[in-house]
Amino acid sequence: MLKLIGRENELFQSDIKNHEEKLQSIVKQSKFLVIGGAGSIGQAVTKEIFKRNPQKLHVVDISENNMVELVRDIRSSFGYIEGDFQTFALDVGSIEYDAFFGADGEYDYVLNLSALKHVRSEKDPFTLMRMIDVNVFNTDKTIQQSVAKGVKKYFCVSTDKAANPVNMMGASKRIMEMFLMRRSKEINISTARFANVAFSDGSLLHGFNQRIQKLQPIVAPNDIRRYFVIPKESGELCLMSCIFGENRDIFFPKLSEDLHLISFADIAVKYLKDLGYDPYLCKTEVEARELIHVLPKEGKWPCLFTSSDTTGEKDFEEFYTEKEVLDMERFNNLGVIKNEAIFDNDKIDHFSNRIQGFKTDRRWTKKDIVDLFFGMIPDFGHKETGKYLDAKM
């Protein structure tokens, strides 16, 4: 997978090696709850914890099928541990989850990997409201539950798109970070911002696999370049932040010669060549759909590489802003954003009350929410183009 994203080496090898003894010691003595543990990042984190033999590892996720695959994957790769390993197919926003946590809740570390992560989720006001629930209010709820149970540390995943956000997903995570700062006075919290996870569920690269299996054209933007990490690296980054992050720390991968920008179109070309196909560039969706019935037999695959014009796409990626204080010395390939407990309590309360008002009325528009986001993030770079990914192949 590394060569498909233009790399030869894993990013965090030296940092993991330098801290492995302490990692193993802490994990072996600790009890973990992983929320959203059956997603791509959640599975990676769960495996990083499992292979270090924790006393307890409970995994919660709404996807029953992905949870089954997680268990099969773990059993096939690592086998068994003496500790208590269980999975629970629960929606973290549900009463059933609240009952589950209330019945146990005996954890040293709670890691929340659940999120709505797609830019396409902002196209309508209803999915957008669910994004706010999952990314902001479920996070705040699970922190409060952790405080009540005396949990030692809470970790949740943010995104590089929270730095100077231009889309609603990134802005929701930026607002989540504001809620974290407020709760950090009650419990130690750390988080992580990182690049796209290559071939994660629902990602464009994961879609390449689906297109090949279903004998369909490969489509990708040729003007958007991104940083990528592999799933294993995403798990290592989250675990390092969870175990070693100080209160309010945000971990991120340092930019180096091993981590560089690459376009989706370039990855598509590498991906096809790895499978033994030469990309054939098409001019239209119709042409690509027609040629899929002919070209693969000739060792070619129809591709449509176009410029992006959809709402919420950021021209470039960044892990931090110029206003944030960095520690670039503690780790070799991990940077740390150092935060003070600075937040606007009135602004956070206003946001919460307005969202609750929309829900009580069961009526809101996308503009209502966008305006509310601009109130929380005055320099929010959101621009509405009227075009969304669901309208494209």
HUZI-V746035 format. One record per residue. N is the residue number from 1. PHI is phi in whole degrees, -180 to 180 (none if undefined). D_LAST is the distance of its C-alpha to the last C-alpha in whole Angstrom. Layout:
# HUZI-V746035
n->{N N}
phi->{PHI PHI}
d_last->{D_LAST D_LAST}
This chain:
# HUZI-V746035
n->{1 2 3 4 5 6 7 8 9 10 11 12 13 14 15 16 17 18 19 20 21 22 23 24 25 26 27 28 29 30 31 32 33 34 35 36 37 38 39 40 41 42 43 44 45 46 47 48 49 50 51 52 53 54 55 56 57 58 59 60 61 62 63 64 65 66 67 68 69 70 71 72 73 74 75 76 77 78 79 80 81 82 83 84 85 86 87 88 89 90 91 92 93 94 95 96 97 98 99 100 101 102 103 104 105 106 107 108 109 110 111 112 113 114 115 116 117 118 119 120 121 122 123 124 125 126 127 128 129 130 131 132 133 134 135 136 137 138 139 140 141 142 143 144 145 146 147 148 149 150 151 152 153 154 155 156 157 158 159 160 161 162 163 164 165 166 167 168 169 170 171 172 173 174 175 176 177 178 179 180 181 182 183 184 185 186 187 188 189 190 191 192 193 194 195 196 197 198 199 200 201 202 203 204 205 206 207 208 209 210 211 212 213 214 215 216 217 218 219 220 221 222 223 224 225 226 227 228 229 230 231 232 233 234 235 236 237 238 239 240 241 242 243 244 245 246 247 248 249 250 251 252 253 254 255 256 257 258 259 260 261 262 263 264 265 266 267 268 269 270 271 272 273 274 275 276 277 278 279 280 281 282 283 284 285 286 287 288 289 290 291 292 293 294 295 296 297 298 299 300 301 302 303 304 305 306 307 308 309 310 311 312 313 314 315 316 317 318 319 320 321 322 323 324 325 326 327 328 329 330 331 332 333 334 335 336 337 338 339 340 341 342 343 344 345 346 347 348 349 350 351 352 353 354 355 356 357 358 359 360 361 362 363 364 365 366 367 368 369 370 371 372 373 374 375 376 377 378 379 380 381 382 383 384 385 386 387 388 389 390 391 392 393}
phi->{none -57 -67 -70 -106 81 -127 -114 -120 -73 -71 -107 -54 -69 -66 -64 -61 -66 -115 -61 -60 -70 -57 -62 -63 -70 -63 -63 -97 -121 -117 -124 -121 -112 -95 72 -80 -104 -76 -61 -71 -59 -64 -63 -65 -58 -68 -63 -73 -56 -71 -107 59 -71 -66 -149 -141 -107 -124 -119 -159 -75 -92 -63 -66 -65 -67 -61 -66 -59 -64 -61 -63 -64 -62 -74 -95 -118 86 -136 -128 -74 -72 -84 -113 -142 -121 -137 -84 -134 -88 -63 -88 -96 -65 -61 -65 -59 -66 -59 -68 -67 -75 -125 71 -88 -133 -86 -130 -115 -115 -106 -107 -75 -169 -95 -113 -90 -59 -64 -71 -95 -71 -131 -70 -84 -65 -62 -65 -65 -60 -64 -60 -70 -79 -112 -78 -66 -62 -63 -63 -70 -67 -61 -65 -66 -60 -63 -94 76 -62 -71 -149 -119 -122 -141 -94 -105 -158 -60 -73 -81 -84 49 -65 -121 -123 -69 -63 -61 -67 -63 -72 -65 -66 -56 -62 -64 -63 -62 -60 -66 -74 -67 -79 -110 -156 -71 -132 -137 -149 -149 -113 -150 -74 -59 -91 -59 62 -73 -53 83 -76 -61 -67 -61 -63 -59 -59 -63 -64 -66 -62 -98 54 -131 -65 -94 -124 -158 -74 -103 -116 -113 -114 -136 -88 -129 -121 -87 -53 -58 -67 -65 -66 -66 -62 -66 -67 -62 -66 -62 -82 -106 -69 -82 -55 77 -70 -120 -88 -154 -77 -68 -75 -151 -66 -84 -122 -139 -73 -145 -82 -62 -64 -64 -65 -59 -64 -61 -61 -66 -65 -65 -89 94 -114 -96 -70 -115 -79 -103 -100 -140 -62 -61 -60 -63 -65 -72 -75 -63 -83 -120 -64 -55 -68 -99 79 -124 -133 -68 -130 -126 -108 -131 -79 -92 -138 -94 -63 93 -82 -98 -66 -148 -117 -147 -97 -155 -106 -69 -87 -90 -91 -113 -114 -105 -106 -67 -124 -72 -124 -118 -98 -132 -90 -98 -121 -94 -79 -105 -159 -105 -60 -63 -66 -64 -64 -61 -59 -61 -68 -66 -62 -63 -63 -59 -67 -62 -77 53 -157 -163 -114 -62 -61 -56 -74 -59 -61 -65 -64 -63 -67 -80 -128 -56 -98 -56 -93 -70 -131 -91 -98 81 -120 -134 -62 -66 -91 -123 -70}
d_last->{25 27 26 23 23 26 29 32 33 33 33 36 38 41 41 40 43 45 45 44 48 48 44 46 49 47 44 47 49 46 44 41 38 34 32 29 30 27 24 24 26 28 29 29 32 34 34 36 38 39 40 42 44 44 47 44 40 39 35 33 29 28 26 28 26 26 29 30 29 30 33 33 32 35 37 36 36 39 41 43 45 48 46 45 41 39 36 35 32 33 31 32 32 34 38 38 37 40 42 41 42 45 46 46 44 47 44 45 41 39 35 32 29 27 24 21 20 16 16 13 16 18 16 19 23 23 21 22 25 25 24 27 29 27 27 31 33 32 33 36 37 37 39 42 42 43 45 47 47 48 45 46 43 39 36 33 30 28 26 26 24 27 29 29 26 23 21 22 22 24 26 27 28 30 32 32 34 36 37 37 40 42 42 43 47 47 45 44 40 38 34 32 29 27 24 21 22 20 18 19 18 14 14 11 14 15 11 12 15 13 11 14 16 14 14 10 9 9 7 9 11 15 17 17 19 20 23 23 25 25 26 30 30 28 31 34 33 33 36 38 37 38 42 43 41 44 43 41 39 36 35 32 32 34 32 34 33 32 29 27 24 21 18 15 15 18 18 15 18 21 19 18 22 23 22 24 21 21 17 17 15 13 13 10 7 10 12 10 10 14 15 14 17 19 19 19 23 23 22 19 16 13 11 9 11 11 13 13 14 13 16 17 17 20 21 23 24 28 30 33 34 37 39 39 41 41 42 41 44 44 42 41 37 37 37 38 38 41 42 44 44 43 42 42 43 43 40 39 41 39 36 37 39 36 33 36 37 33 33 37 36 33 31 29 27 24 27 30 28 27 30 32 30 31 35 34 33 34 32 29 26 24 22 20 18 17 13 11 8 8 7 4 0}
